[in-house]
């Protein structure tokens, strides 16, 4: 029969399987108290209507001497007393039990508070240790040479370095002016040109020399456009912001300007210059003429003369009135990159490459488009917006290129891409220049120096990151500006003459060439960037009107394939030069001109000999 022995210390019940363990020492599993196991005292019970004044009999364990009793004594104790159910009092027993339970709960509560306090202290200690570890982890990582497991330390270090470079670029810049804004400009500006004409047109300056080095055609054109849209000669304009508002593809761009004269004029003199009638738009007075609308700013000097005025197409008069309170609405790329500009610089050009590609037919002459396409190719399609500026000061020429990256790429990737293309430019120019033969000795020397000039330009360029803007700054002696302008202009003119001989060109010929030799003289824009071998010939064929037949089996026997990547950028050359540039890379390649069938077979020397065909030599 199972016996239940209460612990005399905490009251917990110990269960014994039989009476053989009585008389031995036991240990309470709850409080750990050691005591001699003895049969509990008998409990007196009484009926429910018994007198409550009867003495209370509280069940408890009897303490027994440490000496182990004999077996006969234990047996006698176990059988001597038989519980008397007639005299036991349930009320008295229940009260005692209640007190016992209360004591247990208080003890458990004290133990719980103690355990909770210990647990809280442990959690606080672990938290402190963890925080200390996290706080000191970068230092420890550097000290031990190990990198944090989930952080790309190379990327962080590269970006940190580029950000520090951008800070140095800004700190050491030749100018520290405020950014260019689009206040007084109607909404929709896509191209922004900011100039300081009075400084650039000042006699005897490097700016004037640079303008002359860009040629008489550019000099005359720029002066006429400034006079037309800014109403003043360039030498009388301190600051001019010229904005192009682009519409649908193929439509002419609209021009809006903000002009700050060197010497402010009276309001009455400005109105006479406008030659237009005043109209009110929402309380703002705008002078509207047949073609242009004019707005006088609310900024005055000490003599109450307006500091600047704005012009726009007459159809945008209302938008011009609204722009007096805030900058005109434009794309996010233009708006964000304008924050990185400096209005003190002599010349700044802000644009989105995608807009120039879409509207190239209305923005540039046909002979300028290949040059613009090459320049945009250097920047790449990862650029959302671009700002380029130039400035002369303190005997130095400073060029700054700011590019806002497309969200699909990171600024660090864009820095590497543009830097790689810039480093490759001198070698590509050397290849292109070597094909020119200027008649004038002076021009030949200057054109021959252009690759070295661009190499020096690339070596003097440093790049950094300012938020999402990639910044490239180049600092050279001020003489570098005119030299680069003149060498670039002469190279461009010479390339046009080499591709388009005077008198007769493929574009203005009355009849197209009938022979393959004549078709190969047609111009081709070669800008292959890992273009497959067969696709490169197909492109040349489309431009020249020639069918190229690639013998894939013959190429395979020689170890060639149709998909060999072609990376050739030589600009606008004849079809013959383009074919020769590809063929020069492969010793076993042969080109067979099949005049009767109006095609060129691209095969190998061995295959041509086997078929009895005579290869046609193509030399670069």
CORRA-V439986 format. One record per residue. RES is the residue in one letter. PHI is phi in radians with two decimals (999 if undefined). BURIAL is b if it has 24 or more other C-alpha atoms within 12 Angstrom, else e. D_LAST is the distance of its C-alpha to the last C-alpha in whole Angstrom. Layout:
BEGIN
res->RES phi->PHI burial->BURIAL d_last->D_LAST
res->RES phi->PHI burial->BURIAL d_last->D_LAST
END
This chain:
BEGIN
res->X phi->999 burial->e d_last->114
res->X phi->-1.21 burial->e d_last->111
res->X phi->-1.81 burial->e d_last->113
res->X phi->-2.06 burial->e d_last->111
res->X phi->-1.92 burial->b d_last->112
res->X phi->-1.36 burial->b d_last->111
res->X phi->-1.31 burial->b d_last->109
res->X phi->-1.19 burial->b d_last->112
res->X phi->-1.63 burial->b d_last->109
res->X phi->-2.01 burial->b d_last->107
res->X phi->1.49 burial->b d_last->109
res->X phi->-1.16 burial->b d_last->106
res->X phi->-1.68 burial->b d_last->107
res->X phi->-1.78 burial->b d_last->107
res->X phi->-1.80 burial->e d_last->107
res->X phi->-1.90 burial->e d_last->109
res->X phi->-1.21 burial->e d_last->109
res->X phi->-2.74 burial->e d_last->113
res->X phi->-1.44 burial->b d_last->116
res->X phi->-1.18 burial->e d_last->115
res->X phi->-1.57 burial->b d_last->113
res->X phi->-1.11 burial->b d_last->116
res->X phi->1.68 burial->b d_last->117
res->X phi->-1.53 burial->b d_last->113
res->X phi->-1.53 burial->e d_last->111
res->X phi->-2.18 burial->b d_last->108
res->X phi->-2.16 burial->e d_last->105
res->X phi->-1.17 burial->e d_last->104
res->X phi->-1.21 burial->e d_last->101
res->X phi->-1.67 burial->e d_last->100
res->X phi->-1.75 burial->e d_last->102
res->X phi->1.43 burial->e d_last->102
res->X phi->-1.26 burial->e d_last->106
res->X phi->-1.73 burial->e d_last->108
res->X phi->-2.69 burial->b d_last->111
res->X phi->-1.42 burial->b d_last->114
res->X phi->-1.28 burial->b d_last->113
res->X phi->-2.41 burial->b d_last->117
res->X phi->-1.17 burial->b d_last->118
res->X phi->-1.12 burial->b d_last->118
res->X phi->-1.12 burial->b d_last->121
res->X phi->-1.23 burial->b d_last->123
res->X phi->-1.89 burial->b d_last->122
res->X phi->-1.47 burial->b d_last->125
res->X phi->-2.02 burial->b d_last->125
res->X phi->-2.48 burial->b d_last->127
res->X phi->-1.22 burial->e d_last->128
res->X phi->-1.11 burial->e d_last->126
res->X phi->-1.68 burial->e d_last->130
res->X phi->-1.22 burial->e d_last->130
res->X phi->-1.22 burial->e d_last->132
res->X phi->-1.23 burial->e d_last->129
res->X phi->-1.43 burial->e d_last->131
res->X phi->-1.10 burial->e d_last->130
res->X phi->-1.10 burial->e d_last->129
res->X phi->-1.47 burial->e d_last->125
res->X phi->-1.87 burial->b d_last->124
res->X phi->-1.72 burial->b d_last->120
res->X phi->-1.19 burial->b d_last->118
res->X phi->-2.68 burial->b d_last->117
res->X phi->-1.51 burial->b d_last->116
res->X phi->-1.52 burial->e d_last->119
res->X phi->-1.36 burial->e d_last->118
res->X phi->-2.09 burial->e d_last->120
res->X phi->-0.99 burial->e d_last->120
res->X phi->-1.11 burial->e d_last->118
res->X phi->-1.13 burial->e d_last->120
res->X phi->-1.29 burial->e d_last->119
res->X phi->-1.24 burial->e d_last->122
res->X phi->-1.30 burial->e d_last->123
res->X phi->-1.13 burial->e d_last->123
res->X phi->-1.18 burial->e d_last->126
res->X phi->-1.13 burial->e d_last->126
res->X phi->-1.10 burial->e d_last->123
res->X phi->-1.18 burial->e d_last->124
res->X phi->-1.15 burial->e d_last->127
res->X phi->-1.13 burial->e d_last->125
res->X phi->-1.21 burial->b d_last->123
res->X phi->-1.94 burial->e d_last->126
res->X phi->-1.27 burial->e d_last->129
res->X phi->-1.96 burial->e d_last->128
res->X phi->-1.95 burial->e d_last->127
res->X phi->-1.02 burial->e d_last->126
res->X phi->-1.81 burial->e d_last->128
res->X phi->-1.30 burial->e d_last->127
res->X phi->-1.36 burial->e d_last->130
res->X phi->-1.78 burial->b d_last->130
res->X phi->-1.23 burial->b d_last->126
res->X phi->-1.96 burial->b d_last->125
res->X phi->-1.15 burial->b d_last->121
res->X phi->-1.13 burial->b d_last->121
res->X phi->-1.11 burial->b d_last->122
res->X phi->-1.13 burial->b d_last->119
res->X phi->-1.12 burial->e d_last->116
res->X phi->-1.13 burial->e d_last->117
res->X phi->-1.09 burial->e d_last->116
res->X phi->-1.10 burial->e d_last->113
res->X phi->-1.10 burial->e d_last->112
res->X phi->-1.08 burial->e d_last->112
res->X phi->-1.10 burial->b d_last->110
res->X phi->-1.12 burial->e d_last->107
res->X phi->-1.09 burial->e d_last->107
res->X phi->-1.08 burial->e d_last->107
res->X phi->-1.13 burial->e d_last->104
res->X phi->-1.07 burial->e d_last->102
res->X phi->-1.10 burial->e d_last->103
res->X phi->-1.14 burial->e d_last->102
res->X phi->-1.13 burial->e d_last->99
res->X phi->-1.12 burial->e d_last->98
res->X phi->-1.11 burial->e d_last->98
res->X phi->-1.12 burial->e d_last->96
res->X phi->-1.11 burial->e d_last->93
res->X phi->-1.09 burial->e d_last->93
res->X phi->-1.10 burial->e d_last->93
res->X phi->-1.11 burial->e d_last->90
res->X phi->-1.08 burial->e d_last->88
res->X phi->-1.10 burial->e d_last->88
res->X phi->-1.08 burial->e d_last->87
res->X phi->-1.10 burial->e d_last->84
res->X phi->-1.08 burial->e d_last->83
res->X phi->-1.09 burial->e d_last->83
res->X phi->-1.11 burial->e d_last->81
res->X phi->-1.09 burial->e d_last->78
res->X phi->-1.07 burial->e d_last->78
res->X phi->-1.11 burial->e d_last->78
res->X phi->-1.10 burial->e d_last->75
res->X phi->-1.08 burial->e d_last->73
res->X phi->-1.11 burial->e d_last->73
res->X phi->-1.10 burial->e d_last->72
res->X phi->-1.11 burial->e d_last->69
res->X phi->-1.10 burial->e d_last->68
res->X phi->-1.10 burial->e d_last->68
res->X phi->-1.14 burial->e d_last->66
res->X phi->-1.13 burial->e d_last->64
res->X phi->-1.19 burial->e d_last->64
res->X phi->-1.70 burial->e d_last->63
res->X phi->-1.09 burial->e d_last->61
res->X phi->-1.02 burial->e d_last->57
res->X phi->-1.11 burial->e d_last->59
res->X phi->-1.13 burial->e d_last->60
res->X phi->-1.14 burial->e d_last->57
res->X phi->-1.18 burial->e d_last->55
res->X phi->-1.15 burial->e d_last->58
res->X phi->-1.57 burial->e d_last->57
res->X phi->1.42 burial->e d_last->54
res->X phi->-1.79 burial->e d_last->54
res->X phi->-1.74 burial->e d_last->52
res->X phi->-0.98 burial->e d_last->54
res->X phi->-1.17 burial->e d_last->54
res->X phi->-1.96 burial->e d_last->53
res->X phi->-2.16 burial->e d_last->51
res->X phi->-1.39 burial->e d_last->47
res->X phi->-1.15 burial->e d_last->48
res->X phi->-1.09 burial->e d_last->44
res->X phi->-1.12 burial->e d_last->43
res->X phi->-1.11 burial->e d_last->46
res->X phi->-1.16 burial->e d_last->45
res->X phi->-1.15 burial->e d_last->42
res->X phi->-1.14 burial->b d_last->43
res->X phi->-1.05 burial->e d_last->46
res->X phi->-1.11 burial->e d_last->44
res->X phi->-1.16 burial->b d_last->41
res->X phi->-1.18 burial->b d_last->45
res->X phi->-1.16 burial->e d_last->46
res->X phi->-1.09 burial->b d_last->43
res->X phi->-1.08 burial->b d_last->43
res->X phi->-1.13 burial->e d_last->47
res->X phi->-1.18 burial->e d_last->45
res->X phi->-1.04 burial->b d_last->43
res->X phi->-1.15 burial->b d_last->46
res->X phi->-1.18 burial->e d_last->48
res->X phi->-1.71 burial->e d_last->46
res->X phi->-1.10 burial->b d_last->44
res->X phi->-1.27 burial->b d_last->45
res->X phi->-2.29 burial->b d_last->47
res->X phi->-2.47 burial->e d_last->49
res->X phi->-1.60 burial->e d_last->50
res->X phi->-1.41 burial->e d_last->51
res->X phi->-1.17 burial->e d_last->49
res->X phi->-1.27 burial->b d_last->48
res->X phi->-2.14 burial->b d_last->50
res->X phi->-1.89 burial->b d_last->50
res->X phi->-1.19 burial->b d_last->53
res->X phi->1.26 burial->b d_last->54
res->X phi->-2.02 burial->b d_last->51
res->X phi->-1.07 burial->b d_last->52
res->X phi->-1.18 burial->b d_last->50
res->X phi->1.81 burial->b d_last->47
res->X phi->-1.14 burial->b d_last->45
res->X phi->-1.96 burial->b d_last->41
res->X phi->-2.26 burial->b d_last->39
res->X phi->-2.16 burial->b d_last->41
res->X phi->-2.07 burial->b d_last->40
res->X phi->-2.02 burial->b d_last->43
res->X phi->-2.24 burial->b d_last->43
res->X phi->-2.08 burial->b d_last->45
res->X phi->-1.06 burial->b d_last->45
res->X phi->-1.03 burial->b d_last->48
res->X phi->-1.34 burial->b d_last->46
res->X phi->-1.26 burial->b d_last->42
res->X phi->-1.67 burial->b d_last->44
res->X phi->-1.22 burial->e d_last->46
res->X phi->-1.17 burial->e d_last->46
res->X phi->1.41 burial->e d_last->44
res->X phi->-1.80 burial->e d_last->43
res->X phi->-1.12 burial->b d_last->39
res->X phi->-1.07 burial->b d_last->39
res->X phi->-1.14 burial->b d_last->40
res->X phi->-1.10 burial->b d_last->37
res->X phi->-1.10 burial->b d_last->35
res->X phi->-1.10 burial->b d_last->35
res->X phi->-1.17 burial->b d_last->35
res->X phi->-1.21 burial->b d_last->31
res->X phi->-1.43 burial->b d_last->30
res->X phi->1.75 burial->e d_last->31
res->X phi->-1.13 burial->e d_last->34
res->X phi->-1.08 burial->e d_last->33
res->X phi->-1.17 burial->e d_last->33
res->X phi->-1.04 burial->e d_last->36
res->X phi->-1.18 burial->e d_last->38
res->X phi->-1.08 burial->e d_last->37
res->X phi->-1.15 burial->b d_last->38
res->X phi->-1.15 burial->b d_last->42
res->X phi->-1.17 burial->e d_last->42
res->X phi->-1.18 burial->e d_last->42
res->X phi->-1.12 burial->b d_last->44
res->X phi->-1.11 burial->e d_last->47
res->X phi->-1.21 burial->e d_last->47
res->X phi->-1.68 burial->b d_last->47
res->X phi->-1.87 burial->b d_last->49
res->X phi->1.22 burial->b d_last->51
res->X phi->-2.27 burial->b d_last->51
res->X phi->-1.11 burial->b d_last->49
res->X phi->-1.02 burial->b d_last->46
res->X phi->-1.19 burial->b d_last->48
res->X phi->-1.78 burial->b d_last->51
res->X phi->-1.95 burial->b d_last->50
res->X phi->-1.31 burial->b d_last->50
res->X phi->-2.62 burial->b d_last->49
res->X phi->-2.39 burial->b d_last->47
res->X phi->-1.96 burial->b d_last->46
res->X phi->-1.93 burial->b d_last->44
res->X phi->-2.05 burial->b d_last->44
res->X phi->-1.81 burial->b d_last->42
res->X phi->-1.83 burial->b d_last->44
res->X phi->-1.60 burial->b d_last->41
res->X phi->-1.83 burial->e d_last->43
res->X phi->-1.23 burial->e d_last->42
res->X phi->-1.07 burial->e d_last->38
res->X phi->1.66 burial->e d_last->37
res->X phi->-1.51 burial->e d_last->41
res->X phi->-1.24 burial->e d_last->40
res->X phi->-1.22 burial->b d_last->41
res->X phi->-1.63 burial->b d_last->44
res->X phi->-2.02 burial->b d_last->45
res->X phi->-2.21 burial->b d_last->48
res->X phi->-2.33 burial->b d_last->48
res->X phi->-2.20 burial->b d_last->51
res->X phi->-2.10 burial->b d_last->51
res->X phi->-2.03 burial->b d_last->53
res->X phi->-1.18 burial->b d_last->54
res->X phi->-1.12 burial->e d_last->55
res->X phi->-2.00 burial->e d_last->58
res->X phi->-1.03 burial->b d_last->60
res->X phi->-1.82 burial->b d_last->61
res->X phi->-1.19 burial->e d_last->65
res->X phi->-1.06 burial->b d_last->65
res->X phi->-1.11 burial->e d_last->66
res->X phi->-1.18 burial->e d_last->63
res->X phi->-1.11 burial->b d_last->61
res->X phi->-1.09 burial->b d_last->63
res->X phi->-1.13 burial->e d_last->63
res->X phi->-1.18 burial->e d_last->59
res->X phi->-1.20 burial->b d_last->58
res->X phi->0.91 burial->e d_last->60
res->X phi->-2.57 burial->e d_last->61
res->X phi->-1.84 burial->e d_last->64
res->X phi->-1.33 burial->e d_last->65
res->X phi->-2.39 burial->e d_last->65
res->X phi->-1.88 burial->e d_last->66
res->X phi->-2.23 burial->e d_last->65
res->X phi->1.08 burial->e d_last->67
res->X phi->1.54 burial->e d_last->68
res->X phi->-1.80 burial->e d_last->65
res->X phi->-1.52 burial->b d_last->65
res->X phi->-2.18 burial->b d_last->62
res->X phi->-1.68 burial->b d_last->61
res->X phi->-1.97 burial->b d_last->59
res->X phi->-1.94 burial->b d_last->58
res->X phi->-1.07 burial->e d_last->56
res->X phi->-2.09 burial->e d_last->53
res->X phi->-2.13 burial->b d_last->53
res->X phi->-2.06 burial->b d_last->56
res->X phi->-2.29 burial->b d_last->57
res->X phi->-2.34 burial->b d_last->58
res->X phi->-1.65 burial->b d_last->60
res->X phi->-1.27 burial->b d_last->60
res->X phi->-1.69 burial->e d_last->63
res->X phi->-1.71 burial->e d_last->62
res->X phi->-2.20 burial->e d_last->64
res->X phi->-1.55 burial->e d_last->65
res->X phi->-1.14 burial->e d_last->68
res->X phi->-1.71 burial->e d_last->69
res->X phi->1.10 burial->e d_last->68
res->X phi->-1.73 burial->e d_last->65
res->X phi->-1.09 burial->b d_last->62
res->X phi->-1.46 burial->b d_last->59
res->X phi->-2.75 burial->b d_last->56
res->X phi->-2.48 burial->b d_last->56
res->X phi->-2.23 burial->b d_last->54
res->X phi->-2.30 burial->b d_last->52
res->X phi->-2.80 burial->b d_last->51
res->X phi->-1.00 burial->b d_last->51
res->X phi->-1.03 burial->b d_last->54
res->X phi->-1.19 burial->e d_last->54
res->X phi->-1.87 burial->b d_last->54
res->X phi->-1.05 burial->b d_last->57
res->X phi->-1.16 burial->b d_last->59
res->X phi->-1.09 burial->b d_last->56
res->X phi->-1.11 burial->b d_last->56
res->X phi->-1.15 burial->b d_last->60
res->X phi->-1.22 burial->b d_last->59
res->X phi->-1.32 burial->b d_last->57
res->X phi->-1.22 burial->b d_last->59
res->X phi->-1.60 burial->e d_last->60
res->X phi->-2.70 burial->e d_last->57
res->X phi->-1.17 burial->b d_last->54
res->X phi->-1.15 burial->b d_last->52
res->X phi->-1.29 burial->b d_last->51
res->X phi->-2.54 burial->b d_last->47
res->X phi->-1.20 burial->b d_last->45
res->X phi->-1.14 burial->e d_last->46
res->X phi->-1.11 burial->b d_last->42
res->X phi->-1.12 burial->b d_last->43
res->X phi->-1.09 burial->b d_last->46
res->X phi->-1.28 burial->b d_last->46
res->X phi->-1.32 burial->b d_last->43
res->X phi->-1.10 burial->b d_last->45
res->X phi->-1.14 burial->b d_last->47
res->X phi->-1.71 burial->b d_last->45
res->X phi->-1.52 burial->b d_last->44
res->X phi->-2.42 burial->b d_last->46
res->X phi->-1.29 burial->b d_last->47
res->X phi->-1.45 burial->b d_last->47
res->X phi->-1.29 burial->b d_last->43
res->X phi->-1.12 burial->b d_last->42
res->X phi->-2.56 burial->b d_last->39
res->X phi->-2.41 burial->b d_last->39
res->X phi->-2.17 burial->b d_last->37
res->X phi->-2.12 burial->b d_last->38
res->X phi->-2.81 burial->b d_last->37
res->X phi->-1.92 burial->b d_last->36
res->X phi->-0.93 burial->b d_last->32
res->X phi->-1.08 burial->b d_last->34
res->X phi->-1.16 burial->b d_last->35
res->X phi->-1.16 burial->b d_last->32
res->X phi->-1.18 burial->b d_last->30
res->X phi->-1.23 burial->e d_last->33
res->X phi->-1.88 burial->b d_last->34
res->X phi->-1.09 burial->b d_last->30
res->X phi->-1.19 burial->e d_last->31
res->X phi->-1.70 burial->e d_last->34
res->X phi->-1.66 burial->b d_last->33
res->X phi->-2.29 burial->e d_last->30
res->X phi->-1.19 burial->e d_last->29
res->X phi->-1.08 burial->e d_last->26
res->X phi->-1.33 burial->e d_last->23
res->X phi->-1.59 burial->e d_last->25
res->X phi->-1.08 burial->b d_last->24
res->X phi->-1.06 burial->b d_last->21
res->X phi->-1.14 burial->b d_last->22
res->X phi->-1.15 burial->b d_last->25
res->X phi->-1.09 burial->b d_last->23
res->X phi->-1.15 burial->b d_last->21
res->X phi->-1.11 burial->e d_last->24
res->X phi->-1.17 burial->b d_last->26
res->X phi->-1.13 burial->b d_last->24
res->X phi->-1.15 burial->b d_last->24
res->X phi->-1.29 burial->b d_last->28
res->X phi->1.59 burial->b d_last->28
res->X phi->-1.53 burial->b d_last->30
res->X phi->-1.51 burial->b d_last->33
res->X phi->-1.72 burial->b d_last->34
res->X phi->-1.49 burial->b d_last->37
res->X phi->-2.59 burial->b d_last->37
res->X phi->-2.37 burial->b d_last->36
res->X phi->-2.32 burial->b d_last->37
res->X phi->-2.06 burial->b d_last->35
res->X phi->-2.44 burial->b d_last->37
res->X phi->-2.42 burial->b d_last->37
res->X phi->-2.69 burial->b d_last->40
res->X phi->-1.98 burial->b d_last->41
res->X phi->-2.95 burial->b d_last->44
res->X phi->0.99 burial->e d_last->45
res->X phi->1.28 burial->e d_last->42
res->X phi->-2.23 burial->e d_last->40
res->X phi->-1.93 burial->b d_last->37
res->X phi->-2.09 burial->b d_last->37
res->X phi->-1.95 burial->b d_last->35
res->X phi->-2.34 burial->b d_last->36
res->X phi->-1.99 burial->b d_last->35
res->X phi->-2.03 burial->b d_last->37
res->X phi->-2.20 burial->b d_last->36
res->X phi->-1.63 burial->b d_last->39
res->X phi->-1.28 burial->b d_last->38
res->X phi->-1.21 burial->b d_last->38
res->X phi->-1.02 burial->e d_last->41
res->X phi->-1.30 burial->e d_last->39
res->X phi->-2.24 burial->e d_last->37
res->X phi->-1.73 burial->b d_last->39
res->X phi->-1.02 burial->b d_last->39
res->X phi->-1.10 burial->b d_last->38
res->X phi->-1.12 burial->b d_last->35
res->X phi->-1.16 burial->b d_last->34
res->X phi->-1.05 burial->b d_last->34
res->X phi->-1.12 burial->b d_last->32
res->X phi->-1.12 burial->b d_last->29
res->X phi->-1.17 burial->b d_last->29
res->X phi->-1.09 burial->b d_last->29
res->X phi->-1.12 burial->e d_last->26
res->X phi->-1.16 burial->b d_last->24
res->X phi->-1.19 burial->b d_last->25
res->X phi->-1.19 burial->b d_last->24
res->X phi->-1.44 burial->e d_last->20
res->X phi->-1.08 burial->b d_last->20
res->X phi->-1.01 burial->b d_last->19
res->X phi->-1.14 burial->e d_last->16
res->X phi->-1.18 burial->b d_last->15
res->X phi->-1.14 burial->b d_last->15
res->X phi->-1.08 burial->b d_last->14
res->X phi->-1.11 burial->e d_last->10
res->X phi->-1.23 burial->b d_last->11
res->X phi->-1.18 burial->b d_last->13
res->X phi->-1.12 burial->e d_last->11
res->X phi->-1.57 burial->b d_last->8
res->X phi->-1.64 burial->b d_last->12
res->X phi->-2.36 burial->b d_last->14
res->X phi->-1.11 burial->b d_last->18
res->X phi->-1.30 burial->e d_last->20
res->X phi->-1.40 burial->e d_last->23
res->X phi->-1.15 burial->e d_last->23
res->X phi->-1.10 burial->e d_last->25
res->X phi->-1.11 burial->b d_last->23
res->X phi->-1.11 burial->e d_last->20
res->X phi->-1.16 burial->e d_last->22
res->X phi->-1.20 burial->b d_last->23
res->X phi->-1.14 burial->b d_last->20
res->X phi->-1.15 burial->b d_last->18
res->X phi->-1.52 burial->b d_last->22
res->X phi->-1.02 burial->b d_last->21
res->X phi->-1.02 burial->b d_last->19
res->X phi->-1.17 burial->b d_last->22
res->X phi->-1.10 burial->b d_last->25
res->X phi->-1.18 burial->b d_last->24
res->X phi->-1.15 burial->b d_last->24
res->X phi->-1.14 burial->e d_last->28
res->X phi->-1.07 burial->b d_last->28
res->X phi->-1.14 burial->b d_last->28
res->X phi->-1.19 burial->e d_last->30
res->X phi->-1.56 burial->b d_last->33
res->X phi->-1.68 burial->b d_last->33
res->X phi->-2.12 burial->b d_last->35
res->X phi->-2.13 burial->b d_last->36
res->X phi->-2.61 burial->b d_last->39
res->X phi->-2.18 burial->b d_last->41
res->X phi->-2.19 burial->b d_last->44
res->X phi->1.07 burial->b d_last->46
res->X phi->-1.69 burial->b d_last->43
res->X phi->-1.79 burial->b d_last->41
res->X phi->-1.68 burial->b d_last->38
res->X phi->-2.03 burial->b d_last->38
res->X phi->-2.12 burial->b d_last->35
res->X phi->-2.09 burial->b d_last->36
res->X phi->-2.16 burial->b d_last->34
res->X phi->-2.12 burial->b d_last->36
res->X phi->-2.37 burial->b d_last->35
res->X phi->-1.03 burial->e d_last->37
res->X phi->-1.09 burial->b d_last->37
res->X phi->-1.19 burial->b d_last->35
res->X phi->-1.14 burial->b d_last->32
res->X phi->-1.05 burial->b d_last->32
res->X phi->-1.07 burial->b d_last->32
res->X phi->-1.12 burial->b d_last->29
res->X phi->-1.12 burial->b d_last->27
res->X phi->-1.11 burial->b d_last->28
res->X phi->-1.21 burial->b d_last->27
res->X phi->-1.10 burial->b d_last->24
res->X phi->-1.13 burial->b d_last->23
res->X phi->-1.12 burial->b d_last->24
res->X phi->-1.13 burial->b d_last->22
res->X phi->-1.12 burial->b d_last->19
res->X phi->-1.13 burial->b d_last->20
res->X phi->-1.09 burial->b d_last->21
res->X phi->-1.15 burial->b d_last->18
res->X phi->-1.17 burial->b d_last->15
res->X phi->-1.16 burial->b d_last->18
res->X phi->-1.19 burial->e d_last->18
res->X phi->-1.21 burial->b d_last->14
res->X phi->-1.54 burial->b d_last->14
res->X phi->-2.24 burial->b d_last->18
res->X phi->-1.08 burial->e d_last->18
res->X phi->-1.16 burial->e d_last->22
res->X phi->1.84 burial->e d_last->24
res->X phi->-2.70 burial->e d_last->23
res->X phi->-2.25 burial->e d_last->21
res->X phi->-1.02 burial->b d_last->20
res->X phi->-1.29 burial->e d_last->23
res->X phi->-1.85 burial->e d_last->26
res->X phi->-1.20 burial->e d_last->25
res->X phi->-1.23 burial->e d_last->28
res->X phi->-2.14 burial->e d_last->27
res->X phi->-1.22 burial->e d_last->24
res->X phi->-1.10 burial->e d_last->22
res->X phi->-1.64 burial->e d_last->23
res->X phi->-1.64 burial->e d_last->20
res->X phi->-1.15 burial->b d_last->17
res->X phi->-1.06 burial->b d_last->15
res->X phi->-1.21 burial->e d_last->17
res->X phi->-1.15 burial->b d_last->17
res->X phi->-1.19 burial->b d_last->13
res->X phi->-1.47 burial->b d_last->13
res->X phi->-1.18 burial->b d_last->15
res->X phi->-1.29 burial->b d_last->14
res->X phi->-2.38 burial->b d_last->14
res->X phi->-1.55 burial->b d_last->15
res->X phi->-1.70 burial->b d_last->13
res->X phi->-2.52 burial->b d_last->16
res->X phi->-1.50 burial->b d_last->16
res->X phi->-2.18 burial->e d_last->19
res->X phi->0.98 burial->e d_last->20
res->X phi->-1.34 burial->e d_last->19
res->X phi->-0.99 burial->e d_last->20
res->X phi->-0.90 burial->b d_last->17
res->X phi->-1.16 burial->b d_last->19
res->X phi->-1.17 burial->b d_last->20
res->X phi->-1.11 burial->b d_last->16
res->X phi->-1.17 burial->b d_last->16
res->X phi->-1.10 burial->b d_last->19
res->X phi->-1.13 burial->b d_last->18
res->X phi->-1.06 burial->b d_last->15
res->X phi->-1.11 burial->b d_last->18
res->X phi->-1.13 burial->e d_last->20
res->X phi->-1.30 burial->b d_last->18
res->X phi->-1.80 burial->b d_last->17
res->X phi->1.43 burial->b d_last->20
res->X phi->-1.96 burial->b d_last->19
res->X phi->-1.61 burial->b d_last->20
res->X phi->-1.83 burial->b d_last->18
res->X phi->-1.89 burial->b d_last->21
res->X phi->-1.66 burial->b d_last->20
res->X phi->-1.49 burial->b d_last->22
res->X phi->-1.12 burial->e d_last->24
res->X phi->-1.12 burial->e d_last->26
res->X phi->-1.15 burial->b d_last->24
res->X phi->-1.10 burial->b d_last->22
res->X phi->-1.11 burial->e d_last->25
res->X phi->-1.15 burial->e d_last->26
res->X phi->-1.59 burial->e d_last->23
res->X phi->1.54 burial->e d_last->23
res->X phi->-1.82 burial->b d_last->21
res->X phi->-2.37 burial->b d_last->22
res->X phi->-1.25 burial->b d_last->22
res->X phi->-1.84 burial->e d_last->22
res->X phi->-1.03 burial->b d_last->20
res->X phi->-1.22 burial->e d_last->19
res->X phi->-1.96 burial->b d_last->16
res->X phi->-2.09 burial->e d_last->16
res->X phi->-2.35 burial->b d_last->13
res->X phi->-2.28 burial->b d_last->14
res->X phi->-2.14 burial->b d_last->11
res->X phi->1.37 burial->b d_last->14
res->X phi->-1.57 burial->b d_last->14
res->X phi->-2.31 burial->b d_last->10
res->X phi->-1.29 burial->b d_last->10
res->X phi->-1.06 burial->b d_last->11
res->X phi->-1.11 burial->b d_last->8
res->X phi->-1.17 burial->b d_last->5
res->X phi->-1.14 burial->b d_last->8
res->X phi->-1.12 burial->b d_last->8
res->X phi->-1.13 burial->b d_last->5
res->X phi->-1.11 burial->b d_last->6
res->X phi->-1.31 burial->b d_last->9
res->X phi->-1.14 burial->b d_last->9
res->X phi->-1.14 burial->e d_last->8
res->X phi->-1.47 burial->e d_last->11
res->X phi->-2.26 burial->b d_last->13
res->X phi->-1.20 burial->e d_last->14
res->X phi->-1.57 burial->b d_last->17
res->X phi->-1.39 burial->b d_last->15
res->X phi->-2.37 burial->b d_last->15
res->X phi->-2.06 burial->b d_last->14
res->X phi->-1.97 burial->b d_last->17
res->X phi->-1.47 burial->b d_last->17
res->X phi->-1.87 burial->e d_last->21
res->X phi->-1.10 burial->e d_last->21
res->X phi->-1.03 burial->e d_last->25
res->X phi->-1.67 burial->e d_last->25
res->X phi->0.95 burial->b d_last->22
res->X phi->-2.63 burial->b d_last->20
res->X phi->-2.11 burial->b d_last->17
res->X phi->-1.63 burial->b d_last->19
res->X phi->-1.70 burial->b d_last->17
res->X phi->-2.45 burial->b d_last->19
res->X phi->-2.07 burial->b d_last->19
res->X phi->-1.10 burial->b d_last->19
res->X phi->-1.15 burial->e d_last->22
res->X phi->-1.17 burial->b d_last->23
res->X phi->-1.14 burial->b d_last->21
res->X phi->-1.15 burial->e d_last->23
res->X phi->-1.14 burial->e d_last->27
res->X phi->-1.63 burial->e d_last->26
res->X phi->1.30 burial->e d_last->26
res->X phi->-1.71 burial->e d_last->22
res->X phi->-1.82 burial->e d_last->19
res->X phi->-1.14 burial->b d_last->16
res->X phi->-1.76 burial->b d_last->13
res->X phi->-1.28 burial->e d_last->10
res->X phi->-2.17 burial->b d_last->7
res->X phi->-1.94 burial->e d_last->4
res->X phi->-1.08 burial->e d_last->0
END
